[in-house]
Amino acid sequence: MDILKDILAQLVYRKRSLSYATSSLYSAEALMKGRASPKAYQNAIRAEVNRFSKVFLVIDGLDMFSDKERILTRLQKLPEHAQLLVTLREVAQVGNASYVSVVASPEDLQMYAISRTQADPGLESLFKSEPDHQLHQEVVRAVMETSRGV
């Protein structure tokens, strides 16, 4: 339930105003002096999502929630313009750590730097004008070193 409340709060914060569904939800909660149903939150989230042209929801560590299946089911029912990225971790991988370090491999960084420089028309023409491609290799190397795997 807390994750639904957090998602709704972030959507409202971005628009700086409430949809009718969210306003009704908050009024109902105030009158009931309790919590509304998860379905009511899902409907309010849907109403808020519909106020945007595109919404990206990133949920990291969904496996940490006891009712992860219900949360995922509710979020998958959002409109199509709501993109959902969910990460899960196996307990054996995480152990007692409070965070997981994510570091890209040098090969991935190199491929990313090369693809980005090739996608930039100005850089691509600059690199093509140099016959031995030394500048291109130097730029890719510098990106890899300064990124420190991130």
Chimera marker file (.cmm) of the C-alpha trace (Angstrom):
<marker_set name="trace">
<marker id="1" x="0.000" y="0.000" z="0.000" r="1" g="1" b="0" radius="0.5"/>
<marker id="2" x="2.870" y="2.378" z="0.797" r="1" g="1" b="0" radius="0.5"/>
<marker id="3" x="4.353" y="2.043" z="-2.675" r="1" g="1" b="0" radius="0.5"/>
<marker id="4" x="1.020" y="2.957" z="-4.255" r="1" g="1" b="0" radius="0.5"/>
<marker id="5" x="0.815" y="6.018" z="-2.023" r="1" g="1" b="0" radius="0.5"/>
<marker id="6" x="4.375" y="7.000" z="-2.978" r="1" g="1" b="0" radius="0.5"/>
<marker id="7" x="3.701" y="6.648" z="-6.693" r="1" g="1" b="0" radius="0.5"/>
<marker id="8" x="0.548" y="8.710" z="-6.402" r="1" g="1" b="0" radius="0.5"/>
<marker id="9" x="2.338" y="11.388" z="-4.382" r="1" g="1" b="0" radius="0.5"/>
<marker id="10" x="5.116" y="11.670" z="-6.972" r="1" g="1" b="0" radius="0.5"/>
<marker id="11" x="2.656" y="11.974" z="-9.844" r="1" g="1" b="0" radius="0.5"/>
<marker id="12" x="0.719" y="14.704" z="-8.021" r="1" g="1" b="0" radius="0.5"/>
<marker id="13" x="3.957" y="16.499" z="-7.129" r="1" g="1" b="0" radius="0.5"/>
<marker id="14" x="4.988" y="16.575" z="-10.804" r="1" g="1" b="0" radius="0.5"/>
<marker id="15" x="1.697" y="18.194" z="-11.906" r="1" g="1" b="0" radius="0.5"/>
<marker id="16" x="1.343" y="20.370" z="-8.810" r="1" g="1" b="0" radius="0.5"/>
<marker id="17" x="-2.411" y="19.749" z="-8.837" r="1" g="1" b="0" radius="0.5"/>
<marker id="18" x="-4.849" y="16.909" z="-8.180" r="1" g="1" b="0" radius="0.5"/>
<marker id="19" x="-7.113" y="15.070" z="-10.555" r="1" g="1" b="0" radius="0.5"/>
<marker id="20" x="-10.717" y="14.663" z="-9.469" r="1" g="1" b="0" radius="0.5"/>
<marker id="21" x="-10.101" y="10.985" z="-8.600" r="1" g="1" b="0" radius="0.5"/>
<marker id="22" x="-7.143" y="11.828" z="-6.357" r="1" g="1" b="0" radius="0.5"/>
<marker id="23" x="-8.975" y="14.688" z="-4.707" r="1" g="1" b="0" radius="0.5"/>
<marker id="24" x="-11.909" y="12.361" z="-3.980" r="1" g="1" b="0" radius="0.5"/>
<marker id="25" x="-9.551" y="9.712" z="-2.610" r="1" g="1" b="0" radius="0.5"/>
<marker id="26" x="-7.910" y="12.130" z="-0.193" r="1" g="1" b="0" radius="0.5"/>
<marker id="27" x="-11.278" y="13.503" z="0.905" r="1" g="1" b="0" radius="0.5"/>
<marker id="28" x="-12.620" y="9.996" z="1.496" r="1" g="1" b="0" radius="0.5"/>
<marker id="29" x="-9.534" y="9.070" z="3.524" r="1" g="1" b="0" radius="0.5"/>
<marker id="30" x="-9.878" y="12.187" z="5.642" r="1" g="1" b="0" radius="0.5"/>
<marker id="31" x="-13.547" y="11.454" z="6.361" r="1" g="1" b="0" radius="0.5"/>
<marker id="32" x="-12.943" y="7.742" z="7.060" r="1" g="1" b="0" radius="0.5"/>
<marker id="33" x="-9.918" y="8.503" z="9.208" r="1" g="1" b="0" radius="0.5"/>
<marker id="34" x="-8.279" y="5.455" z="7.686" r="1" g="1" b="0" radius="0.5"/>
<marker id="35" x="-6.897" y="4.074" z="4.518" r="1" g="1" b="0" radius="0.5"/>
<marker id="36" x="-8.699" y="3.678" z="1.256" r="1" g="1" b="0" radius="0.5"/>
<marker id="37" x="-8.471" y="0.409" z="-0.627" r="1" g="1" b="0" radius="0.5"/>
<marker id="38" x="-5.545" y="-0.422" z="-2.913" r="1" g="1" b="0" radius="0.5"/>
<marker id="39" x="-8.063" y="-0.393" z="-5.787" r="1" g="1" b="0" radius="0.5"/>
<marker id="40" x="-8.942" y="3.223" z="-4.967" r="1" g="1" b="0" radius="0.5"/>
<marker id="41" x="-5.241" y="4.119" z="-5.081" r="1" g="1" b="0" radius="0.5"/>
<marker id="42" x="-4.852" y="2.252" z="-8.373" r="1" g="1" b="0" radius="0.5"/>
<marker id="43" x="-7.738" y="4.276" z="-9.864" r="1" g="1" b="0" radius="0.5"/>
<marker id="44" x="-6.235" y="7.537" z="-8.608" r="1" g="1" b="0" radius="0.5"/>
<marker id="45" x="-2.827" y="6.602" z="-10.036" r="1" g="1" b="0" radius="0.5"/>
<marker id="46" x="-4.468" y="5.814" z="-13.369" r="1" g="1" b="0" radius="0.5"/>
<marker id="47" x="-6.197" y="9.219" z="-13.346" r="1" g="1" b="0" radius="0.5"/>
<marker id="48" x="-2.896" y="10.975" z="-12.597" r="1" g="1" b="0" radius="0.5"/>
<marker id="49" x="-1.027" y="8.987" z="-15.257" r="1" g="1" b="0" radius="0.5"/>
<marker id="50" x="-3.641" y="10.045" z="-17.808" r="1" g="1" b="0" radius="0.5"/>
<marker id="51" x="-2.689" y="13.666" z="-17.182" r="1" g="1" b="0" radius="0.5"/>
<marker id="52" x="0.761" y="13.006" z="-18.713" r="1" g="1" b="0" radius="0.5"/>
<marker id="53" x="1.711" y="12.112" z="-22.270" r="1" g="1" b="0" radius="0.5"/>
<marker id="54" x="4.355" y="9.615" z="-21.059" r="1" g="1" b="0" radius="0.5"/>
<marker id="55" x="5.160" y="8.257" z="-17.591" r="1" g="1" b="0" radius="0.5"/>
<marker id="56" x="8.171" y="6.184" z="-16.564" r="1" g="1" b="0" radius="0.5"/>
<marker id="57" x="7.885" y="4.241" z="-13.320" r="1" g="1" b="0" radius="0.5"/>
<marker id="58" x="11.055" y="2.677" z="-11.909" r="1" g="1" b="0" radius="0.5"/>
<marker id="59" x="10.579" y="0.299" z="-8.998" r="1" g="1" b="0" radius="0.5"/>
<marker id="60" x="13.867" y="-0.980" z="-7.623" r="1" g="1" b="0" radius="0.5"/>
<marker id="61" x="13.852" y="-4.075" z="-5.438" r="1" g="1" b="0" radius="0.5"/>
<marker id="62" x="10.218" y="-5.104" z="-5.819" r="1" g="1" b="0" radius="0.5"/>
<marker id="63" x="11.132" y="-8.422" z="-4.221" r="1" g="1" b="0" radius="0.5"/>
<marker id="64" x="11.565" y="-6.571" z="-0.911" r="1" g="1" b="0" radius="0.5"/>
<marker id="65" x="7.769" y="-6.163" z="-0.690" r="1" g="1" b="0" radius="0.5"/>
<marker id="66" x="5.681" y="-8.980" z="0.727" r="1" g="1" b="0" radius="0.5"/>
<marker id="67" x="2.818" y="-8.384" z="-1.729" r="1" g="1" b="0" radius="0.5"/>
<marker id="68" x="4.980" y="-7.923" z="-4.830" r="1" g="1" b="0" radius="0.5"/>
<marker id="69" x="2.650" y="-9.931" z="-7.091" r="1" g="1" b="0" radius="0.5"/>
<marker id="70" x="-0.323" y="-7.709" z="-6.268" r="1" g="1" b="0" radius="0.5"/>
<marker id="71" x="1.711" y="-4.540" z="-6.732" r="1" g="1" b="0" radius="0.5"/>
<marker id="72" x="3.015" y="-5.715" z="-10.092" r="1" g="1" b="0" radius="0.5"/>
<marker id="73" x="-0.457" y="-6.768" z="-11.236" r="1" g="1" b="0" radius="0.5"/>
<marker id="74" x="-1.866" y="-3.346" z="-10.336" r="1" g="1" b="0" radius="0.5"/>
<marker id="75" x="0.947" y="-1.469" z="-12.071" r="1" g="1" b="0" radius="0.5"/>
<marker id="76" x="0.653" y="-3.586" z="-15.221" r="1" g="1" b="0" radius="0.5"/>
<marker id="77" x="-2.960" y="-2.419" z="-15.551" r="1" g="1" b="0" radius="0.5"/>
<marker id="78" x="-1.912" y="1.210" z="-15.999" r="1" g="1" b="0" radius="0.5"/>
<marker id="79" x="-2.432" y="2.868" z="-19.406" r="1" g="1" b="0" radius="0.5"/>
<marker id="80" x="-0.014" y="1.999" z="-22.197" r="1" g="1" b="0" radius="0.5"/>
<marker id="81" x="1.830" y="5.311" z="-22.009" r="1" g="1" b="0" radius="0.5"/>
<marker id="82" x="3.010" y="4.367" z="-18.517" r="1" g="1" b="0" radius="0.5"/>
<marker id="83" x="6.316" y="2.544" z="-18.941" r="1" g="1" b="0" radius="0.5"/>
<marker id="84" x="7.311" y="0.246" z="-16.098" r="1" g="1" b="0" radius="0.5"/>
<marker id="85" x="10.828" y="-0.883" z="-15.125" r="1" g="1" b="0" radius="0.5"/>
<marker id="86" x="11.010" y="-3.254" z="-12.183" r="1" g="1" b="0" radius="0.5"/>
<marker id="87" x="14.114" y="-4.812" z="-10.671" r="1" g="1" b="0" radius="0.5"/>
<marker id="88" x="14.181" y="-7.945" z="-8.561" r="1" g="1" b="0" radius="0.5"/>
<marker id="89" x="17.058" y="-9.461" z="-6.643" r="1" g="1" b="0" radius="0.5"/>
<marker id="90" x="17.510" y="-12.923" z="-5.334" r="1" g="1" b="0" radius="0.5"/>
<marker id="91" x="18.209" y="-13.042" z="-1.615" r="1" g="1" b="0" radius="0.5"/>
<marker id="92" x="21.331" y="-15.146" z="-2.221" r="1" g="1" b="0" radius="0.5"/>
<marker id="93" x="22.796" y="-12.317" z="-4.309" r="1" g="1" b="0" radius="0.5"/>
<marker id="94" x="22.049" y="-9.520" z="-1.891" r="1" g="1" b="0" radius="0.5"/>
<marker id="95" x="22.497" y="-11.113" z="1.518" r="1" g="1" b="0" radius="0.5"/>
<marker id="96" x="22.289" y="-8.516" z="4.271" r="1" g="1" b="0" radius="0.5"/>
<marker id="97" x="23.490" y="-5.634" z="2.080" r="1" g="1" b="0" radius="0.5"/>
<marker id="98" x="21.414" y="-2.477" z="2.126" r="1" g="1" b="0" radius="0.5"/>
<marker id="99" x="22.435" y="-1.698" z="-1.462" r="1" g="1" b="0" radius="0.5"/>
<marker id="100" x="23.686" y="-3.424" z="-4.574" r="1" g="1" b="0" radius="0.5"/>
<marker id="101" x="26.530" y="-1.936" z="-6.582" r="1" g="1" b="0" radius="0.5"/>
<marker id="102" x="25.960" y="-1.861" z="-10.328" r="1" g="1" b="0" radius="0.5"/>
<marker id="103" x="29.072" y="-1.452" z="-12.460" r="1" g="1" b="0" radius="0.5"/>
<marker id="104" x="29.239" y="-1.836" z="-16.225" r="1" g="1" b="0" radius="0.5"/>
<marker id="105" x="31.919" y="-3.992" z="-17.766" r="1" g="1" b="0" radius="0.5"/>
<marker id="106" x="34.707" y="-2.248" z="-19.725" r="1" g="1" b="0" radius="0.5"/>
<marker id="107" x="33.421" y="-3.901" z="-22.912" r="1" g="1" b="0" radius="0.5"/>
<marker id="108" x="29.907" y="-2.499" z="-22.350" r="1" g="1" b="0" radius="0.5"/>
<marker id="109" x="31.310" y="0.970" z="-21.695" r="1" g="1" b="0" radius="0.5"/>
<marker id="110" x="33.427" y="0.789" z="-24.827" r="1" g="1" b="0" radius="0.5"/>
<marker id="111" x="30.462" y="-0.314" z="-26.962" r="1" g="1" b="0" radius="0.5"/>
<marker id="112" x="28.323" y="2.465" z="-25.472" r="1" g="1" b="0" radius="0.5"/>
<marker id="113" x="30.970" y="5.159" z="-26.096" r="1" g="1" b="0" radius="0.5"/>
<marker id="114" x="31.511" y="3.991" z="-29.669" r="1" g="1" b="0" radius="0.5"/>
<marker id="115" x="27.777" y="3.878" z="-30.437" r="1" g="1" b="0" radius="0.5"/>
<marker id="116" x="27.219" y="7.356" z="-28.971" r="1" g="1" b="0" radius="0.5"/>
<marker id="117" x="30.108" y="8.908" z="-30.900" r="1" g="1" b="0" radius="0.5"/>
<marker id="118" x="28.888" y="7.258" z="-34.117" r="1" g="1" b="0" radius="0.5"/>
<marker id="119" x="25.384" y="8.594" z="-33.515" r="1" g="1" b="0" radius="0.5"/>
<marker id="120" x="26.658" y="12.187" z="-33.270" r="1" g="1" b="0" radius="0.5"/>
<marker id="121" x="27.074" y="13.534" z="-36.845" r="1" g="1" b="0" radius="0.5"/>
<marker id="122" x="29.635" y="16.165" z="-35.806" r="1" g="1" b="0" radius="0.5"/>
<marker id="123" x="31.847" y="13.722" z="-33.945" r="1" g="1" b="0" radius="0.5"/>
<marker id="124" x="31.503" y="11.072" z="-36.613" r="1" g="1" b="0" radius="0.5"/>
<marker id="125" x="32.688" y="13.430" z="-39.359" r="1" g="1" b="0" radius="0.5"/>
<marker id="126" x="35.555" y="14.627" z="-37.148" r="1" g="1" b="0" radius="0.5"/>
<marker id="127" x="36.694" y="11.071" z="-36.503" r="1" g="1" b="0" radius="0.5"/>
<marker id="128" x="36.380" y="10.083" z="-40.175" r="1" g="1" b="0" radius="0.5"/>
<marker id="129" x="38.645" y="12.961" z="-41.196" r="1" g="1" b="0" radius="0.5"/>
<marker id="130" x="41.470" y="11.388" z="-39.216" r="1" g="1" b="0" radius="0.5"/>
<marker id="131" x="42.947" y="8.436" z="-41.159" r="1" g="1" b="0" radius="0.5"/>
<marker id="132" x="44.347" y="6.415" z="-38.229" r="1" g="1" b="0" radius="0.5"/>
<marker id="133" x="41.306" y="6.885" z="-35.912" r="1" g="1" b="0" radius="0.5"/>
<marker id="134" x="43.602" y="7.779" z="-33.020" r="1" g="1" b="0" radius="0.5"/>
<marker id="135" x="41.361" y="10.616" z="-31.820" r="1" g="1" b="0" radius="0.5"/>
<marker id="136" x="38.314" y="8.333" z="-31.770" r="1" g="1" b="0" radius="0.5"/>
<marker id="137" x="40.188" y="5.713" z="-29.755" r="1" g="1" b="0" radius="0.5"/>
<marker id="138" x="41.426" y="8.386" z="-27.342" r="1" g="1" b="0" radius="0.5"/>
<marker id="139" x="37.901" y="9.742" z="-26.778" r="1" g="1" b="0" radius="0.5"/>
<marker id="140" x="36.527" y="6.246" z="-26.121" r="1" g="1" b="0" radius="0.5"/>
<marker id="141" x="39.399" y="5.507" z="-23.711" r="1" g="1" b="0" radius="0.5"/>
<marker id="142" x="38.821" y="8.800" z="-21.849" r="1" g="1" b="0" radius="0.5"/>
<marker id="143" x="35.100" y="8.081" z="-21.482" r="1" g="1" b="0" radius="0.5"/>
<marker id="144" x="35.820" y="4.612" z="-20.128" r="1" g="1" b="0" radius="0.5"/>
<marker id="145" x="38.375" y="5.907" z="-17.600" r="1" g="1" b="0" radius="0.5"/>
<marker id="146" x="36.319" y="8.818" z="-16.316" r="1" g="1" b="0" radius="0.5"/>
<marker id="147" x="33.064" y="6.863" z="-16.025" r="1" g="1" b="0" radius="0.5"/>
<marker id="148" x="34.522" y="4.451" z="-13.447" r="1" g="1" b="0" radius="0.5"/>
<marker id="149" x="32.063" y="1.775" z="-14.579" r="1" g="1" b="0" radius="0.5"/>
<marker id="150" x="28.941" y="3.856" z="-14.100" r="1" g="1" b="0" radius="0.5"/>
<link id1="1" id2="2" r="1" g="1" b="0" radius="0.2"/>
<link id1="2" id2="3" r="1" g="1" b="0" radius="0.2"/>
<link id1="3" id2="4" r="1" g="1" b="0" radius="0.2"/>
<link id1="4" id2="5" r="1" g="1" b="0" radius="0.2"/>
<link id1="5" id2="6" r="1" g="1" b="0" radius="0.2"/>
<link id1="6" id2="7" r="1" g="1" b="0" radius="0.2"/>
<link id1="7" id2="8" r="1" g="1" b="0" radius="0.2"/>
<link id1="8" id2="9" r="1" g="1" b="0" radius="0.2"/>
<link id1="9" id2="10" r="1" g="1" b="0" radius="0.2"/>
<link id1="10" id2="11" r="1" g="1" b="0" radius="0.2"/>
<link id1="11" id2="12" r="1" g="1" b="0" radius="0.2"/>
<link id1="12" id2="13" r="1" g="1" b="0" radius="0.2"/>
<link id1="13" id2="14" r="1" g="1" b="0" radius="0.2"/>
<link id1="14" id2="15" r="1" g="1" b="0" radius="0.2"/>
<link id1="15" id2="16" r="1" g="1" b="0" radius="0.2"/>
<link id1="16" id2="17" r="1" g="1" b="0" radius="0.2"/>
<link id1="17" id2="18" r="1" g="1" b="0" radius="0.2"/>
<link id1="18" id2="19" r="1" g="1" b="0" radius="0.2"/>
<link id1="19" id2="20" r="1" g="1" b="0" radius="0.2"/>
<link id1="20" id2="21" r="1" g="1" b="0" radius="0.2"/>
<link id1="21" id2="22" r="1" g="1" b="0" radius="0.2"/>
<link id1="22" id2="23" r="1" g="1" b="0" radius="0.2"/>
<link id1="23" id2="24" r="1" g="1" b="0" radius="0.2"/>
<link id1="24" id2="25" r="1" g="1" b="0" radius="0.2"/>
<link id1="25" id2="26" r="1" g="1" b="0" radius="0.2"/>
<link id1="26" id2="27" r="1" g="1" b="0" radius="0.2"/>
<link id1="27" id2="28" r="1" g="1" b="0" radius="0.2"/>
<link id1="28" id2="29" r="1" g="1" b="0" radius="0.2"/>
<link id1="29" id2="30" r="1" g="1" b="0" radius="0.2"/>
<link id1="30" id2="31" r="1" g="1" b="0" radius="0.2"/>
<link id1="31" id2="32" r="1" g="1" b="0" radius="0.2"/>
<link id1="32" id2="33" r="1" g="1" b="0" radius="0.2"/>
<link id1="33" id2="34" r="1" g="1" b="0" radius="0.2"/>
<link id1="34" id2="35" r="1" g="1" b="0" radius="0.2"/>
<link id1="35" id2="36" r="1" g="1" b="0" radius="0.2"/>
<link id1="36" id2="37" r="1" g="1" b="0" radius="0.2"/>
<link id1="37" id2="38" r="1" g="1" b="0" radius="0.2"/>
<link id1="38" id2="39" r="1" g="1" b="0" radius="0.2"/>
<link id1="39" id2="40" r="1" g="1" b="0" radius="0.2"/>
<link id1="40" id2="41" r="1" g="1" b="0" radius="0.2"/>
<link id1="41" id2="42" r="1" g="1" b="0" radius="0.2"/>
<link id1="42" id2="43" r="1" g="1" b="0" radius="0.2"/>
<link id1="43" id2="44" r="1" g="1" b="0" radius="0.2"/>
<link id1="44" id2="45" r="1" g="1" b="0" radius="0.2"/>
<link id1="45" id2="46" r="1" g="1" b="0" radius="0.2"/>
<link id1="46" id2="47" r="1" g="1" b="0" radius="0.2"/>
<link id1="47" id2="48" r="1" g="1" b="0" radius="0.2"/>
<link id1="48" id2="49" r="1" g="1" b="0" radius="0.2"/>
<link id1="49" id2="50" r="1" g="1" b="0" radius="0.2"/>
<link id1="50" id2="51" r="1" g="1" b="0" radius="0.2"/>
<link id1="51" id2="52" r="1" g="1" b="0" radius="0.2"/>
<link id1="52" id2="53" r="1" g="1" b="0" radius="0.2"/>
<link id1="53" id2="54" r="1" g="1" b="0" radius="0.2"/>
<link id1="54" id2="55" r="1" g="1" b="0" radius="0.2"/>
<link id1="55" id2="56" r="1" g="1" b="0" radius="0.2"/>
<link id1="56" id2="57" r="1" g="1" b="0" radius="0.2"/>
<link id1="57" id2="58" r="1" g="1" b="0" radius="0.2"/>
<link id1="58" id2="59" r="1" g="1" b="0" radius="0.2"/>
<link id1="59" id2="60" r="1" g="1" b="0" radius="0.2"/>
<link id1="60" id2="61" r="1" g="1" b="0" radius="0.2"/>
<link id1="61" id2="62" r="1" g="1" b="0" radius="0.2"/>
<link id1="62" id2="63" r="1" g="1" b="0" radius="0.2"/>
<link id1="63" id2="64" r="1" g="1" b="0" radius="0.2"/>
<link id1="64" id2="65" r="1" g="1" b="0" radius="0.2"/>
<link id1="65" id2="66" r="1" g="1" b="0" radius="0.2"/>
<link id1="66" id2="67" r="1" g="1" b="0" radius="0.2"/>
<link id1="67" id2="68" r="1" g="1" b="0" radius="0.2"/>
<link id1="68" id2="69" r="1" g="1" b="0" radius="0.2"/>
<link id1="69" id2="70" r="1" g="1" b="0" radius="0.2"/>
<link id1="70" id2="71" r="1" g="1" b="0" radius="0.2"/>
<link id1="71" id2="72" r="1" g="1" b="0" radius="0.2"/>
<link id1="72" id2="73" r="1" g="1" b="0" radius="0.2"/>
<link id1="73" id2="74" r="1" g="1" b="0" radius="0.2"/>
<link id1="74" id2="75" r="1" g="1" b="0" radius="0.2"/>
<link id1="75" id2="76" r="1" g="1" b="0" radius="0.2"/>
<link id1="76" id2="77" r="1" g="1" b="0" radius="0.2"/>
<link id1="77" id2="78" r="1" g="1" b="0" radius="0.2"/>
<link id1="78" id2="79" r="1" g="1" b="0" radius="0.2"/>
<link id1="79" id2="80" r="1" g="1" b="0" radius="0.2"/>
<link id1="80" id2="81" r="1" g="1" b="0" radius="0.2"/>
<link id1="81" id2="82" r="1" g="1" b="0" radius="0.2"/>
<link id1="82" id2="83" r="1" g="1" b="0" radius="0.2"/>
<link id1="83" id2="84" r="1" g="1" b="0" radius="0.2"/>
<link id1="84" id2="85" r="1" g="1" b="0" radius="0.2"/>
<link id1="85" id2="86" r="1" g="1" b="0" radius="0.2"/>
<link id1="86" id2="87" r="1" g="1" b="0" radius="0.2"/>
<link id1="87" id2="88" r="1" g="1" b="0" radius="0.2"/>
<link id1="88" id2="89" r="1" g="1" b="0" radius="0.2"/>
<link id1="89" id2="90" r="1" g="1" b="0" radius="0.2"/>
<link id1="90" id2="91" r="1" g="1" b="0" radius="0.2"/>
<link id1="91" id2="92" r="1" g="1" b="0" radius="0.2"/>
<link id1="92" id2="93" r="1" g="1" b="0" radius="0.2"/>
<link id1="93" id2="94" r="1" g="1" b="0" radius="0.2"/>
<link id1="94" id2="95" r="1" g="1" b="0" radius="0.2"/>
<link id1="95" id2="96" r="1" g="1" b="0" radius="0.2"/>
<link id1="96" id2="97" r="1" g="1" b="0" radius="0.2"/>
<link id1="97" id2="98" r="1" g="1" b="0" radius="0.2"/>
<link id1="98" id2="99" r="1" g="1" b="0" radius="0.2"/>
<link id1="99" id2="100" r="1" g="1" b="0" radius="0.2"/>
<link id1="100" id2="101" r="1" g="1" b="0" radius="0.2"/>
<link id1="101" id2="102" r="1" g="1" b="0" radius="0.2"/>
<link id1="102" id2="103" r="1" g="1" b="0" radius="0.2"/>
<link id1="103" id2="104" r="1" g="1" b="0" radius="0.2"/>
<link id1="104" id2="105" r="1" g="1" b="0" radius="0.2"/>
<link id1="105" id2="106" r="1" g="1" b="0" radius="0.2"/>
<link id1="106" id2="107" r="1" g="1" b="0" radius="0.2"/>
<link id1="107" id2="108" r="1" g="1" b="0" radius="0.2"/>
<link id1="108" id2="109" r="1" g="1" b="0" radius="0.2"/>
<link id1="109" id2="110" r="1" g="1" b="0" radius="0.2"/>
<link id1="110" id2="111" r="1" g="1" b="0" radius="0.2"/>
<link id1="111" id2="112" r="1" g="1" b="0" radius="0.2"/>
<link id1="112" id2="113" r="1" g="1" b="0" radius="0.2"/>
<link id1="113" id2="114" r="1" g="1" b="0" radius="0.2"/>
<link id1="114" id2="115" r="1" g="1" b="0" radius="0.2"/>
<link id1="115" id2="116" r="1" g="1" b="0" radius="0.2"/>
<link id1="116" id2="117" r="1" g="1" b="0" radius="0.2"/>
<link id1="117" id2="118" r="1" g="1" b="0" radius="0.2"/>
<link id1="118" id2="119" r="1" g="1" b="0" radius="0.2"/>
<link id1="119" id2="120" r="1" g="1" b="0" radius="0.2"/>
<link id1="120" id2="121" r="1" g="1" b="0" radius="0.2"/>
<link id1="121" id2="122" r="1" g="1" b="0" radius="0.2"/>
<link id1="122" id2="123" r="1" g="1" b="0" radius="0.2"/>
<link id1="123" id2="124" r="1" g="1" b="0" radius="0.2"/>
<link id1="124" id2="125" r="1" g="1" b="0" radius="0.2"/>
<link id1="125" id2="126" r="1" g="1" b="0" radius="0.2"/>
<link id1="126" id2="127" r="1" g="1" b="0" radius="0.2"/>
<link id1="127" id2="128" r="1" g="1" b="0" radius="0.2"/>
<link id1="128" id2="129" r="1" g="1" b="0" radius="0.2"/>
<link id1="129" id2="130" r="1" g="1" b="0" radius="0.2"/>
<link id1="130" id2="131" r="1" g="1" b="0" radius="0.2"/>
<link id1="131" id2="132" r="1" g="1" b="0" radius="0.2"/>
<link id1="132" id2="133" r="1" g="1" b="0" radius="0.2"/>
<link id1="133" id2="134" r="1" g="1" b="0" radius="0.2"/>
<link id1="134" id2="135" r="1" g="1" b="0" radius="0.2"/>
<link id1="135" id2="136" r="1" g="1" b="0" radius="0.2"/>
<link id1="136" id2="137" r="1" g="1" b="0" radius="0.2"/>
<link id1="137" id2="138" r="1" g="1" b="0" radius="0.2"/>
<link id1="138" id2="139" r="1" g="1" b="0" radius="0.2"/>
<link id1="139" id2="140" r="1" g="1" b="0" radius="0.2"/>
<link id1="140" id2="141" r="1" g="1" b="0" radius="0.2"/>
<link id1="141" id2="142" r="1" g="1" b="0" radius="0.2"/>
<link id1="142" id2="143" r="1" g="1" b="0" radius="0.2"/>
<link id1="143" id2="144" r="1" g="1" b="0" radius="0.2"/>
<link id1="144" id2="145" r="1" g="1" b="0" radius="0.2"/>
<link id1="145" id2="146" r="1" g="1" b="0" radius="0.2"/>
<link id1="146" id2="147" r="1" g="1" b="0" radius="0.2"/>
<link id1="147" id2="148" r="1" g="1" b="0" radius="0.2"/>
<link id1="148" id2="149" r="1" g="1" b="0" radius="0.2"/>
<link id1="149" id2="150" r="1" g="1" b="0" radius="0.2"/>
</marker_set>
